[in-house]
Amino acid sequence: MLTTRLAPSPTGALHLGNARTFVLTWAWARAHGAALPLRMEDLDSPRKKPWAHDQALEDLRWLGVDWDGPVLVQSTRHLAHVAALNTLIGAGAVYPCSCSRKDVVSAQGAPHAEDELQYPGTCRGRWAGPEDAFADVHRPVAWRFRVTPCPVPFDDAIQGRVELDPASSGGDFVVARWTPDRWHQVGYQLAVVVDDAAANVDTVIRGDDLVPSTPRQILLQRALGLPTPSYAHLPLVVGEDGRRLAKRHGDTRIAAYREAGVTSDRIRRWIASTSGVLPSALDDPKPDVIRWSLVPRQPVVVRSHPVPDGPPD
């Protein structure tokens, strides 16, 4: 049986872009008879909002999105995440690093875009363990995954053949944080790999802003002996400036539309119109009408979205 998943994060309100990804994921799952668990990805503690968990579930239900089984809260999986980290430590696949973001920026020697921050491997082989690193520099320590220069190809159901080399697009990447009380805070890249495998997820559907993360996750899957799922990365919904939706683009929160009296059908019709399918396809999803080949490859540009009128058709 195929399995995909919904993975909202309680760091803020769901907006039109989130809604499009989740509704299309739901439609694909229901059309193809796939299991659809929901995992609340709440590891980003500093950015978590106390109201966001419940509101995300309320927004999804209002959009007509249901899921299979109870909601899994990612932070409850800490022991499994640490077990995977210990496997990587035992294999020598990760090493302790004390570099701050400022250190990494300085080491580049030239300005880069934020998503192009390149780690130069400063701490590789520097310390035997995080205790030694902390004793030496007295500041936070991270575990970084060793990346060997080599393209990592994968076939994406929407993007086509993708081939990226993590060594040249970020370098050795952080998988966890360590504190002097020996507490490990595992990060997104490792946690998502472990949790997808545990839930038997074989199809990952998400926004194409996460395409650069996919080769890193494939490397982690290989290091942990876990299967690699298939991927479908949906083009993002962006503002006229080409950037992902944010407050600067106006209020595109699903809760704002709902509170203003916009119907869920209005939002679903907009999602259908931007995804190459008829609105009826989302009411009764079938394999012949929910196909990734129908989805436009370019970003969806929202030029105006006045509440209460809702998103433009």
N, C-alpha and C positions, 0 to 999 in steps of 0.2 A: 504493500500500500504506500502510495506517495505521501510525504509529509512535508508541509511547509510551516511557517509560523508568523504570528503577529508579534512585534517586539517594540511597543511604545516605551518611551522613557519619561518618568515623572519629573522632568526638569522645566516644564512649562506647558502651556495649552496647545492642543492639537490645532493646526491650521490647515488651509486648503491643500497644501502639498502633502502633509501627513495623511489627510483624508483620502486623497487620490491613491496614494501607495497602499493604504490599508484596504480600501474598497476593492481595488484591482487584485490584491493578494487574496482577499476573501472570495471574489468572483472566480479567480483561477482555481482555487482550492475546491470550491463547490462544483465547478464545471468538470473537474478531473477526478472527483472522488477522493481528494487528498485530505488527510487529517490536518487540523488547523488548531494547534495549541496557542495560547497567548502567554508570553513571558514579559513581565514588567522589568525593564532593564534599569535598575535603580542603584548602580554602583557609583555613579557620579555624585557622591554625597554633598559636596559644596553647592551644587546647583539644584539639588532636589527641592521641590516645593511641596509642602504638606498637603495641599489640596489636589495636586496634579494626578495622583493615582486614580482617585475616584472619578475625577472629571474626565479623564481619558476613557475610562470604561463607559461612562455615561454618553460621551460623544460617539463612541463606536456603536453602541446600541442604537442611538438615535439615527445613525447613518445606515442602520440595517445590517450591521456587521455582528455576527455571532462567532463563537469559537468552541473548540472541543475541550472538555474537561475544566478543572479549576485553574484559576490564574496562578502561574508560577512567578514568585518574586525572586529575582535573580540573587539578591543578597543572602537568601536562605541557602544558597548553594556554595557557601564559602569553603567548606571542607573539601568539596570536590575540586574547586578551583585551586586550592593550595596543594592538593595531592598532585594535580597536573604540573604545577609549578615545581614541586619537589622532583618530579620525574625529569623535568628539563634541567634542574640543577644537577641531579645525579648524572645526567648524560653530558654535562659540560656545555649544554646548548645556550646557557645564559651566563651572564657575569655581572658583578656589582658595579654600579656606576654612580659617582657623586656629582656629575656635571649638572649645573643649573641650565635653564634655558639661555640665560645671558652668556654662559660659557660656550654653548653650542653656537650661538649667533656670532660671538667674537671669533670662534675658530674658523668660521666660513670665510672670513676675510673680505666678503662682498655682500651687498644686500640681496636678500631673496624674499620671495613671497612667503607668507606665513606657512602655507601648506608645502613649501619646498625646503623647510628647515632640514639641513643635512648633518647627521651626526658623524663626526670623523673617526670614531673609534678610540677616543682619548683614553678611556679606562680599561680597554681590553688588556687582560693579563696583569693589571696593576695590583689587584688584591686577591687573596685566597677566598675571602668571604665578606659579607656585608659588615660584620663586626669590625673587621680590620679597616674597612673603608671609613666607617663612622669614627673609629678611634683616631684615624689619621686626619680627617678633615672636619669632623664635628658638624656635619650637616646631613640633610636627608639623602638616603641611598635608594637607588632604583635597581631592578633587575632588567638588563637588556638582552634581547635575543641576538645571537651572532648570525649575521646575514652574510652568506657567501655570494660574491658577485656572479649572478646567473639569471637570465630571464626566466620568469615563471609564467607560462602560458595557461590560459583557460578559455573555454568556449562559453560565451555569454548568450543567452537566448534572445536578448535584445540588442546588445552592443556588438555581437559577432565575436570573432577571434580577438582576444586581448592578450598582449604579451608585455609585461612590465618587469623591471629588475628592481626589487626593493633596495638593493645595495646602492643604486644611484638615485633613488627617490625617497630619501630619508635615512637610509643606512640602518645600523643596528637599532631596533626599536624597543621601547619600554613595554614590559608585560606585567610588572608589579612594582609596588613600593614596599620598602622595609623600614621599620622603626626600631629603636633600641630595645623596646620590650619584646622584640622578635615577632611582632605582628606583621603579617603580609597582607597588603591591600592589592588584590589582583585587578588588573585593568581590563578594559573592554576587549582588546584583541584576543587575549587568552580566554576570558570568561565566555565569550560568544562561541568560540570553537568547542570548548568543553560542553557547554549547555546544548548546542545544536546536536552534537554527537549523542548526548545522553537522551535526547528527545527523538532520536532517529530522523532528524530533519535531513532530507535528501534534496530539497529544493529551497534555495534562499532567494527571496524576492525583496528588493529594497531599492532605495534611491541611488542614482549613479554617482553621488558624492562619495560613496563608499567603494567605488571601483579600486582606488589606490590601496585600500585596506585588504582587498581580496588576496593578492599574492602573499601578503604577510600571514594571513590566516591559513592559506594553503601550506606555507612553510611550517606553521605550528601543527597543523594536522599531520603532516609527514613526520615531524619530530615526535609526536605523541602516538603514532600508529593509528590515527583516526581516519575514517573515510572522508573524502572531499565531496561535498554536495555539488549539484549543478546550480548555476547562478543566473538571475535575471535582474539586471539593474535598470530601473525605470528612470528616464530623463526627469529632472527636477522641475518643479513649478517655481518660477523666478519672477522678480519684478522687472520693470522696464530697464533697470540698470544692469540686468543680467545676473544679479545676485539672488541667492536663495531668500525666500520670504522671511521678513522680519518686521519689527514695528515701524521701520522707516517706510514700509510699503503700505501702511494703513492697517486697519484691524481686520485680519483674515482669520481670526480664531473661529473655529466651529461653534464654540459656545456663544460668541457674539452674534453670529448669524441666527442661531437657535433662539436666543433671547430676543432678537429683533423680529421674530415671526417668520423668518425664511424657512420654508419647508425642507425636510431632508430630501424629498423628491427633486427639488430645485438643485441641490448640491450634487445629487447622483446624476442628474441629467447633464450638468456641467462636466462631471468626471467622465461620463460616457463620450461627450462631444470632443473632449481633448484626448481621447484614447482610441479613437478609430472604431468605436462600437456604437450600436444603437442603444438608447436608454433601456429598451426592453431586454437587452442582453444582460443587464445587471439585475433584472427582476427574476429571471429564470436562466441562470448561467449554464451554457452548454459548451462542450469542447470546440465545436465548429465556429462559435462566435466569440469565445474568449481565447484569442491566440495572440502571442507576443508579436507575431509578424504584422499585426494590424496597428500596433502602437507607434506613433510618430517618433522618430529618432532624435528630434530636436527638443530643447526645453520648452515647457509651456509658459508663455509670457502672460502675466496678469497685468493688464494695463489700467484697469479700474475695477474696483470691487466695493462700491458703496453699500454699506449697511443702511437700510434694510433690503435693498434690491437684490443683494446676493451677487455672486460672481457672474460675469458676462457669459452669454452663450457663445 
